[in-house]
Amino acid sequence: MAGRNFGCGSSRQTAPENLKMLGVSCVIAPSFGRIFLRNSINIGLPLLECAAAPEAIDEGDVVEVDISGGQILDVTKGIEIRTRPFPPFLRSIIEQGGIFNYARAKLEAMGALDE
């Protein structure tokens, strides 16, 4: 969970990479800095924009996230919060682990990486 406009002013790719290295698997906030959002997607770190989540979820709550369906489940409280799911293209980048893996898979599927 993070605050409004999380990552604003952080145009360096290392900012989301550091979160990922620390074991963060997803960040939920009311809004994100645009460059930070795209850099996060490019390394496979999902960010969910949800204005209701910070007020509904407390520190220490166990949370499960479904990025495909745009669902945030607070397991501790038994409540579901809906948010906008990622478009298929961005979801595919995240699921592949980032833009480089996504591009490699696309090139392999086209036979462009065959030797």
C-alpha positions as CSV (number, residue, x, y, z in Angstrom):
1,M,0.0,0.0,0.0
2,A,1.2,3.4,-0.9
3,G,0.0,7.0,-1.0
4,R,-1.3,9.2,-3.8
5,N,1.0,9.8,-6.7
6,F,3.5,7.2,-5.5
7,G,6.8,7.2,-7.4
8,C,6.3,10.8,-8.7
9,G,9.6,12.4,-9.5
10,S,11.3,9.0,-9.7
11,S,12.3,8.7,-13.3
12,R,15.1,6.2,-12.7
13,Q,14.5,2.6,-13.5
14,T,16.2,1.5,-10.4
15,A,13.4,2.8,-8.1
16,P,10.9,0.0,-9.0
17,E,13.8,-2.5,-9.4
18,N,14.8,-1.8,-5.8
19,L,11.2,-2.6,-4.6
20,K,11.2,-5.8,-6.6
21,M,14.6,-6.8,-5.1
22,L,13.2,-6.2,-1.6
23,G,10.4,-8.8,-2.4
24,V,7.6,-6.4,-3.2
25,S,5.3,-8.3,-5.6
26,C,2.7,-5.5,-6.1
27,V,2.1,-1.9,-5.1
28,I,-1.5,-0.6,-4.5
29,A,-2.0,3.2,-4.4
30,P,-4.6,5.8,-5.4
31,S,-2.3,7.0,-8.2
32,F,1.2,6.6,-9.5
33,G,3.8,8.9,-11.2
34,R,3.5,8.0,-14.9
35,I,7.2,7.3,-15.5
36,F,7.4,5.2,-12.4
37,L,4.3,3.3,-13.5
38,R,5.7,2.4,-16.9
39,N,9.1,1.5,-15.5
40,S,7.4,-0.8,-13.0
41,I,5.5,-2.6,-15.8
42,N,8.6,-2.8,-17.9
43,I,10.3,-4.9,-15.1
44,G,7.2,-7.0,-14.4
45,L,6.2,-5.2,-11.1
46,P,2.4,-4.7,-11.1
47,L,1.0,-1.5,-9.8
48,L,-2.7,-1.2,-9.1
49,E,-4.5,2.1,-8.9
50,C,-7.3,2.0,-6.4
51,A,-8.5,5.0,-4.4
52,A,-10.5,2.9,-2.0
53,A,-7.8,0.4,-1.0
54,P,-5.6,2.6,1.3
55,E,-8.7,3.4,3.5
56,A,-10.0,-0.1,3.5
57,I,-6.8,-2.1,4.1
58,D,-4.8,-1.7,7.3
59,E,-1.1,-2.4,8.0
60,G,-0.6,-6.1,8.7
61,D,-3.7,-7.2,6.7
62,V,-3.1,-10.2,4.3
63,V,-3.9,-9.2,0.8
64,E,-4.3,-11.2,-2.4
65,V,-4.3,-9.5,-5.8
66,D,-5.8,-10.7,-9.1
67,I,-4.3,-8.4,-11.8
68,S,-6.3,-10.1,-14.5
69,G,-9.6,-9.4,-12.9
70,G,-8.8,-6.2,-11.1
71,Q,-9.6,-7.7,-7.7
72,I,-8.0,-6.9,-4.4
73,L,-9.0,-9.3,-1.6
74,D,-8.3,-8.4,2.0
75,V,-8.1,-11.9,3.4
76,T,-7.9,-10.6,7.0
77,K,-11.2,-8.7,6.8
78,G,-12.8,-10.8,4.1
79,I,-13.5,-7.8,1.9
80,E,-13.1,-7.5,-1.9
81,I,-12.1,-4.2,-3.6
82,R,-12.5,-3.9,-7.3
83,T,-10.1,-1.9,-9.5
84,R,-9.5,-1.6,-13.2
85,P,-7.6,-4.6,-14.5
86,F,-4.6,-4.1,-16.7
87,P,-5.2,-4.2,-20.5
88,P,-4.1,-7.6,-22.0
89,F,-0.9,-6.1,-23.6
90,L,0.4,-4.7,-20.3
91,R,-0.8,-7.8,-18.4
92,S,1.2,-9.9,-20.8
93,I,4.4,-7.8,-20.2
94,I,3.9,-8.2,-16.4
95,E,3.2,-12.0,-16.7
96,Q,6.3,-12.5,-18.8
97,G,8.4,-10.8,-16.1
98,G,9.1,-7.6,-18.0
99,I,9.5,-6.0,-21.4
100,F,12.7,-7.8,-22.3
101,N,11.2,-11.3,-21.6
102,Y,8.0,-10.2,-23.4
103,A,10.0,-9.1,-26.5
104,R,12.1,-12.2,-26.5
105,A,9.0,-14.4,-26.4
106,K,7.4,-12.5,-29.3
107,L,10.6,-12.8,-31.4
108,E,10.9,-16.5,-30.6
109,A,7.3,-17.0,-31.6
110,M,8.0,-15.3,-35.0
111,G,11.1,-17.4,-35.4
112,A,13.3,-14.4,-35.4
113,L,15.7,-15.8,-32.8
114,D,16.2,-19.2,-34.5
115,E,19.8,-19.9,-35.5
